[in-house]
Amino acid sequence: MQNRFRGLVAAPFTPFNADRSINLDAIPTYARFLKENGVSAAFVCGTTGEGLSLTLEERLAVAEKWVKSADTDLPVIVHVGHTCLADARTLTAHAAKIGAAAVSALAPMFFKPRNTDELVDWCEAVASAAPSLPFYYYNIPSMTGVTFPVAQFLARAADRIPTLVGVKYTYEDLSDYGACFAAEGGRFDILFGRDELLLEGWKAGARGAVGSTYNYAAPIYLRLLAAHQKGDAATARKLQDTAIKMIAICNGVGVTHLAASKALMAMLGVDCGPVRLPLVQPSTAQLAALRTQLTDIGFFDFASRPGGVRG
C-alpha cells in the first residue's frame, strides 16, 4: 500500500475556455509539458486547480482526463476534498476506478472538525470509499482554518485508516513537519508543500514536494535540489532566492498568486485560460508588468528545458 512520490509533483491549473467552462482538450499538451520539464507526478483538482470552484461532474471529468493523458510516466494524485462527504466519497471511488495513483483530501472548511479525532473520523469516511487506494491527508491551514498538529493526526489515524500513506503538508511549521517525517520510524510519505521553502523542506527530510510553481519553473527547482545533494549550499541558496523572487513577482502584480501564475502558463505555450470568480483575472497592463519583471530575473531562461513546449 505504501506509496512514495519523489521529486517535484506539480499541482496543475484546471484549464478553462474563455467562457470559464473546462477545457479538457488542453490537458494532454499540459501533461507532456510537465513530463518534459522533469515533473514526476501531478496533483489535480487541488487549490491550484481551483478544485472547490468546480462542479462534481467537472472534477470527475478533469481527473479522468489527467489520468488518461499522463499515463504511467506521470502518476496522478486526485484531490477529493469537499464540504460534502458523499461527494468526497464519490470522487474517491471514481479515482480508484480510473486508475489514479492516490487520493488526497483537505479538511472540511465550513463546518470544521473541532479536534483531531473528528478530523480522523472525516478522513476515514473519505478514504474508505476506495479501500485499496493510497490516501494522503492534505494539510493546508491557510485555506481550511484547521490547525491541529499533523503529527498528532498521524498518531491517531495510523490504525484507523488502512490506506493512509502520508500527508501533503502545505504549512510553515517545520517542527511539526519534522515530527511527521519521523513518525513511526519514517513510515509516512510527507510531501512538502511550500515552494518558497523547498530547500528548508529538503533539509528537514523531504524527498517529494507538491507545488504550484513546479508547473512553470520545475527546472530551477531541480537544479536547486541537485546542488543541495552535491553539497553546494551557495548555489542551492541562490536558486531558492531566485525562486522566491519569482513568487514575489506573481504575488505583487495586483491579483492573486494563483491568477498571475495561471496566466503566465500561456507565455510558455500552455494556455490554461482564465480563473473563476471570485478570483480576478489580471489586466493587460498587469500581464505586461508580469512578463517584464519575470524577464528581468531570467525567468524565461530557466522556466523550461530546451526542446520543451514553448510559446
C-alpha positions in Angstrom: 0.0 0.0 0.0 2.8 2.4 0.8 3.3 5.0 -1.9 6.4 7.2 -2.2 6.3 10.2 -4.5 9.7 11.6 -5.1 11.0 14.8 -6.7 8.6 17.5 -7.9 4.8 17.0 -8.0 3.1 19.7 -9.9 -0.3 20.9 -8.8 -1.8 21.7 -12.3 -4.2 24.6 -13.0 -7.5 23.5 -14.4 -7.6 24.7 -18.0 -10.7 26.8 -18.8 -12.1 28.2 -22.1 -12.6 31.9 -22.4 -16.2 31.5 -21.0 -14.7 29.6 -18.0 -16.0 26.2 -19.0 -13.4 23.5 -18.5 -11.1 22.8 -21.4 -10.2 19.2 -21.3 -8.5 19.3 -24.7 -5.7 21.3 -23.2 -4.7 18.6 -20.7 -2.7 16.3 -23.0 -0.3 19.1 -24.0 -0.1 20.2 -20.4 0.8 16.7 -19.2 3.5 16.5 -21.9 4.9 19.9 -20.8 5.2 18.7 -17.2 6.9 15.5 -18.2 9.4 17.3 -20.4 10.3 19.7 -17.6 11.1 16.9 -15.2 8.0 16.8 -13.1 7.5 13.3 -11.5 3.7 13.4 -10.8 0.6 15.6 -10.9 -1.8 16.6 -8.0 -5.0 17.5 -9.7 -8.1 19.5 -8.7 -6.5 20.9 -5.6 -6.1 24.5 -4.5 -4.1 25.5 -7.6 -6.6 23.6 -9.8 -9.5 25.6 -8.3 -11.0 22.3 -7.3 -13.5 23.7 -5.0 -14.7 26.1 -7.7 -15.6 23.1 -9.9 -18.8 21.1 -10.0 -18.7 17.5 -9.0 -19.1 16.5 -12.7 -16.3 18.8 -13.7 -13.9 17.3 -11.1 -14.7 13.8 -12.3 -14.1 14.8 -15.9 -10.8 16.6 -15.2 -9.4 13.8 -13.0 -10.2 11.2 -15.7 -8.7 13.3 -18.5 -5.5 13.7 -16.5 -5.1 10.0 -15.8 -5.7 9.2 -19.5 -3.3 11.9 -20.6 -0.5 11.4 -18.1 -0.2 7.6 -18.4 2.4 5.7 -16.3 5.1 8.3 -16.9 3.2 10.8 -14.7 1.3 9.3 -11.8 -1.8 11.3 -10.8 -2.9 12.1 -7.3 -6.5 13.2 -7.3 -7.7 15.7 -4.7 -11.1 14.6 -3.4 -11.6 17.0 -0.5 -15.1 18.5 -0.3 -17.5 20.1 2.2 -20.0 17.3 1.3 -18.9 13.8 2.5 -21.0 12.0 -0.1 -19.3 13.9 -2.9 -15.9 13.4 -1.4 -16.6 9.6 -1.4 -17.8 9.7 -5.0 -14.6 11.4 -6.1 -12.5 8.9 -4.1 -14.3 5.9 -5.6 -14.0 7.4 -9.1 -10.3 8.0 -8.7 -9.8 4.3 -7.9 -11.9 3.3 -10.9 -9.9 5.4 -13.4 -6.5 4.3 -12.2 -5.3 7.2 -10.2 -2.1 6.6 -8.2 -3.5 8.1 -4.9 -6.1 10.4 -3.5 -5.8 13.3 -1.1 -8.3 15.3 0.9 -8.2 18.5 2.8 -10.2 19.0 6.0 -13.8 20.3 5.5 -13.5 24.1 5.8 -17.1 25.3 6.5 -18.3 23.0 9.3 -14.8 22.2 10.7 -13.7 19.3 12.8 -13.3 20.6 16.4 -10.5 18.3 17.3 -8.1 15.7 15.8 -10.4 12.8 16.5 -13.2 14.4 14.4 -10.7 15.1 11.6 -9.7 11.4 11.7 -13.4 10.4 11.5 -13.8 12.5 8.4 -10.7 11.3 6.6 -11.6 7.7 7.5 -15.0 8.1 5.9 -13.5 9.6 2.8 -10.7 7.1 2.4 -12.9 4.1 2.9 -14.6 4.7 -0.4 -11.5 3.3 -2.1 -10.2 0.5 0.2 -7.1 -0.2 -1.9 -6.1 3.3 -3.0 -3.3 5.2 -1.1 -4.7 8.2 0.9 -2.9 11.4 1.7 -4.2 13.9 4.2 -3.9 17.4 2.8 -2.8 19.9 5.5 -3.4 23.5 4.4 -4.4 25.6 7.4 -4.3 28.8 5.4 -7.3 27.7 3.4 -9.2 25.4 5.8 -8.5 27.0 9.2 -7.9 23.5 10.6 -4.6 23.8 12.6 -4.2 20.6 14.6 -0.7 19.3 14.7 -0.4 16.8 11.9 1.9 14.5 13.9 -1.0 14.1 16.3 -3.3 13.3 13.4 -0.9 10.6 12.1 -0.6 9.0 15.6 -4.4 8.7 15.9 -5.1 7.9 12.3 -2.4 5.3 11.7 -4.6 2.4 12.9 -7.9 3.8 11.8 -7.2 4.4 8.1 -5.6 1.4 6.5 -4.9 3.3 3.3 -3.2 6.3 4.9 0.3 6.6 3.5 1.2 10.2 4.1 0.4 13.9 4.1 0.5 16.8 1.6 2.0 19.3 4.0 1.3 22.9 3.0 2.3 24.8 6.0 5.3 26.6 7.5 5.6 24.6 10.8 8.9 22.8 10.1 8.9 21.4 13.7 5.6 19.6 13.1 6.8 18.6 9.6 9.9 17.0 11.1 7.8 15.1 13.7 5.6 13.8 10.8 8.6 12.7 8.9 9.9 10.8 11.9 6.6 9.3 12.9 6.6 5.5 13.3 10.2 5.2 12.0 9.6 7.2 8.8 6.5 5.1 7.8 4.7 8.0 6.2 5.4 9.9 2.9 5.3 13.6 3.9 5.1 15.7 0.8 6.4 19.2 1.3 4.0 21.9 0.0 5.7 25.3 0.3 7.7 26.1 -2.9 9.4 29.1 -1.4 10.8 26.9 1.4 11.7 23.9 -0.7 15.4 24.0 0.3 14.4 24.1 4.0 11.9 21.3 3.5 14.6 19.1 1.9 16.9 19.9 4.9 14.1 18.7 7.1 13.9 15.4 5.3 11.5 15.9 2.4 12.1 13.9 -0.7 8.9 14.8 -2.5 7.2 18.1 -2.9 3.9 19.3 -4.3 3.6 22.9 -5.6 2.0 25.3 -8.0 5.3 26.9 -9.3 6.5 23.5 -10.4 4.0 23.9 -13.2 6.2 26.5 -14.9 9.6 26.6 -13.1 10.4 23.0 -12.4 13.9 23.2 -14.0 15.2 25.8 -11.5 14.0 23.7 -8.6 15.6 20.5 -10.0 18.9 22.4 -10.2 18.4 23.6 -6.7 17.9 20.0 -5.4 20.9 18.8 -7.4 23.1 21.5 -5.9 21.9 20.6 -2.4 22.6 16.9 -3.0 26.1 17.8 -4.1 26.7 19.9 -1.0 26.8 23.1 -3.0 25.0 25.2 -0.4 25.7 28.5 -2.1 24.2 27.5 -5.4 21.2 25.9 -3.8 20.6 29.1 -1.8 21.0 31.3 -4.8 18.5 29.3 -6.8 16.0 29.2 -3.9 16.3 33.0 -3.6 15.6 33.4 -7.4 12.5 31.2 -7.0 11.4 33.4 -4.1 11.8 36.5 -6.3 9.7 34.8 -9.0 7.0 34.0 -6.4 7.1 37.6 -5.1 6.6 38.9 -8.6 3.5 36.8 -9.1 2.2 37.9 -5.6 2.8 41.5 -6.4 1.2 42.1 -9.8 -2.2 43.1 -8.3 -4.1 39.8 -8.4 -3.8 36.5 -6.5 -0.7 34.4 -7.0 -2.9 31.7 -8.5 -4.4 34.1 -11.1 -1.0 35.5 -12.1 0.6 32.1 -12.2 -2.2 30.6 -14.3 -1.9 33.5 -16.7 1.8 33.1 -17.2 1.4 29.5 -18.4 0.2 30.9 -21.7 3.6 32.7 -22.0 5.1 29.2 -22.0 2.8 27.8 -24.6 0.3 26.1 -22.4 -2.8 28.3 -22.3 -4.9 27.4 -19.2 -7.4 30.2 -19.7 -8.8 32.5 -17.0 -9.6 31.9 -13.4 -13.1 31.6 -12.0 -14.8 34.1 -9.7 -14.2 35.2 -7.0 -10.6 35.2 -8.4 -9.9 38.0 -10.7 -8.1 37.8 -14.0 -5.0 40.1 -14.5 -5.5 43.1 -16.8 -3.5 43.6 -19.9 -1.3 46.1 -18.1 -0.7 43.6 -15.2 0.2 40.9 -17.6 2.7 43.2 -19.3 4.2 44.1 -16.0 4.4 40.4 -15.1 6.2 39.5 -18.2 8.7 42.4 -17.8 9.5 41.6 -14.2 9.9 37.9 -14.9 12.2 38.7 -17.8 14.3 40.8 -15.6 15.1 37.9 -13.3 15.8 35.5 -16.2 12.5 33.5 -15.8 12.2 32.6 -19.4 15.7 31.2 -19.4 15.1 28.9 -16.5 11.4 28.1 -16.8 11.6 25.1 -19.2 14.1 22.7 -20.5 15.4 23.0 -24.1 13.1 21.4 -26.5 10.1 21.8 -24.3 6.7 23.1 -25.2 7.1 26.9 -25.6 5.0 29.7 -26.9 
